[in-house]
């Protein structure tokens, strides 16, 4: 009788452990982890891992999804032609030298006419200088920017005209 006092709790704990283990959710044969798994059904195939987006194609007859975006099968881009910014918005802006210590030169390549406004500000938006340039004919315009009163750091040079805007980074060296 004394032995049942020790055996009974052991049997109860053992039976609770067996039944609770059977009630737990399990994954049969393979786990979605860094080893990946193929999951398929019907017209779709998904290659993926836990904690990551789908890796590889998810295909249907006409479309394939890569990283959650749908593309038409057989119609993929192999080359992207870059349109120069001067053609796209009417002007382009370059800054040299960059980094600069005492002064920099902003070069505007303009294909339009009108007023172009330049301003230089820090990354917090504080304006350090502003200029207005009248462009009366398409061409190249250069504006000298004095930097002697500016603390060393990174600045943004912004050019804007009639709804268009472009920004270039300028680094002020010591």
C-alpha positions in Angstrom: 0.0 0.0 0.0 2.8 2.4 0.8 4.3 1.8 -2.7 1.0 3.0 -4.4 1.6 6.3 -2.6 4.6 6.8 -4.9 3.5 5.0 -8.0 0.1 6.6 -8.4 1.4 10.2 -8.8 4.0 8.9 -11.2 1.3 7.1 -13.3 -0.9 10.2 -13.3 2.0 12.4 -14.5 3.0 9.9 -17.1 -0.6 9.7 -18.5 -1.0 13.5 -18.5 2.3 13.8 -20.4 1.3 11.3 -23.0 -2.1 12.8 -23.7 -0.8 16.4 -23.7 2.0 15.5 -26.1 -0.6 13.9 -28.4 -2.7 17.1 -28.3 0.2 19.4 -29.3 0.4 20.7 -32.9 3.1 18.9 -34.9 4.6 19.2 -38.3 5.0 15.9 -40.1 8.3 14.9 -41.6 9.8 18.4 -42.3 9.9 21.8 -40.6 9.7 25.2 -42.4 13.0 26.7 -41.3 16.3 27.6 -43.0 15.9 24.3 -44.9 12.9 25.5 -47.0 10.0 23.4 -48.2 8.0 23.2 -51.4 4.3 23.6 -50.9 2.2 23.0 -54.0 -1.4 22.4 -55.1 -3.3 22.9 -58.3 -1.6 25.5 -60.4 0.6 27.1 -57.7 4.0 26.3 -56.3 5.4 28.1 -53.3 9.0 27.9 -52.2 9.5 29.5 -48.8 10.8 29.5 -45.3 9.4 30.7 -42.0 10.2 34.3 -41.3 11.0 35.2 -44.9 8.8 36.1 -47.8 8.3 33.5 -50.5 11.5 32.7 -52.2 11.3 31.7 -55.8 8.4 31.8 -58.3 4.7 31.3 -57.5 3.4 30.4 -60.9 0.1 30.3 -62.6 -0.5 29.8 -66.3 0.1 33.5 -67.3 1.6 35.2 -64.2 4.5 34.5 -61.8 4.9 36.2 -58.4 8.4 37.0 -57.2 8.6 38.4 -53.6 4.9 39.2 -53.7 4.8 41.1 -57.0 3.0 39.8 -60.1 4.7 39.7 -63.4 3.4 38.5 -66.7 5.3 35.3 -67.8 7.6 35.8 -70.8 7.4 39.6 -70.6 10.4 40.5 -68.4 12.6 43.5 -68.9 16.2 42.8 -69.7 17.3 46.4 -70.2 16.0 49.7 -68.7 16.9 52.8 -70.6 17.6 55.8 -68.4 16.3 59.1 -69.6 18.6 61.9 -68.7 17.1 64.1 -66.0 17.6 67.2 -68.2 15.3 65.7 -70.8 12.8 64.4 -68.3 12.2 67.6 -66.3 13.8 70.5 -68.3 17.0 70.9 -66.3 19.8 68.9 -64.6 21.9 69.9 -61.6 25.5 68.9 -60.8 27.8 70.2 -58.0 31.6 70.2 -58.0 33.9 70.0 -56.3 32.2 67.7 -53.9 33.3 67.6 -51.1 34.2 71.3 -51.1 35.9 73.5 -48.5 35.5 77.2 -49.5 33.2 77.2 -52.5 31.3 74.9 -54.8 30.0 75.4 -58.3 26.4 74.4 -59.2 26.1 73.6 -62.9 22.6 73.8 -64.5 22.0 72.1 -67.8 18.7 73.7 -68.9 16.5 72.7 -71.9 13.8 75.3 -70.9 13.6 78.9 -70.1 12.3 80.7 -67.0 13.3 81.2 -63.4 15.2 78.5 -61.5 15.5 78.9 -57.8 18.4 77.3 -55.9 18.6 76.8 -52.2 21.1 75.1 -49.9 19.9 73.6 -46.6 21.1 71.1 -44.0 19.5 67.8 -43.3 17.1 69.4 -40.8 15.8 71.7 -43.4 17.5 74.9 -42.2 18.2 77.1 -45.2 21.8 78.4 -45.5 21.5 80.2 -48.8 19.1 80.9 -51.7 19.7 82.1 -55.2 17.5 82.9 -58.2 18.8 82.3 -61.8 16.9 83.6 -64.8 17.3 81.2 -67.7 16.5 83.1 -70.9 17.9 80.4 -73.4 18.6 76.7 -73.1 22.2 76.0 -72.2 24.6 75.5 -69.4 24.6 77.9 -66.4 27.2 78.0 -63.5 26.5 79.5 -60.1 29.3 79.9 -57.5 28.3 79.0 -54.0 30.4 80.4 -51.1 30.7 77.9 -48.2 33.0 79.9 -45.9 30.3 80.5 -43.3 29.0 76.9 -43.3 29.9 74.4 -40.6 31.4 71.1 -41.9 28.7 68.5 -42.8 26.3 67.3 -45.4 23.9 69.8 -47.2 21.3 69.5 -49.9 21.3 71.8 -52.9 17.8 72.0 -54.4 16.9 73.5 -57.8 13.3 74.1 -58.6 11.2 75.6 -61.4 7.6 75.6 -62.4 6.6 72.5 -60.5 9.8 70.5 -61.0 12.5 70.0 -58.4 15.8 68.2 -58.2 18.2 67.8 -55.2 21.9 67.0 -55.0 24.0 66.3 -52.0 26.9 68.6 -51.1 29.5 67.9 -48.5 31.3 70.8 -46.8 34.8 69.8 -45.7 36.7 71.6 -43.0 
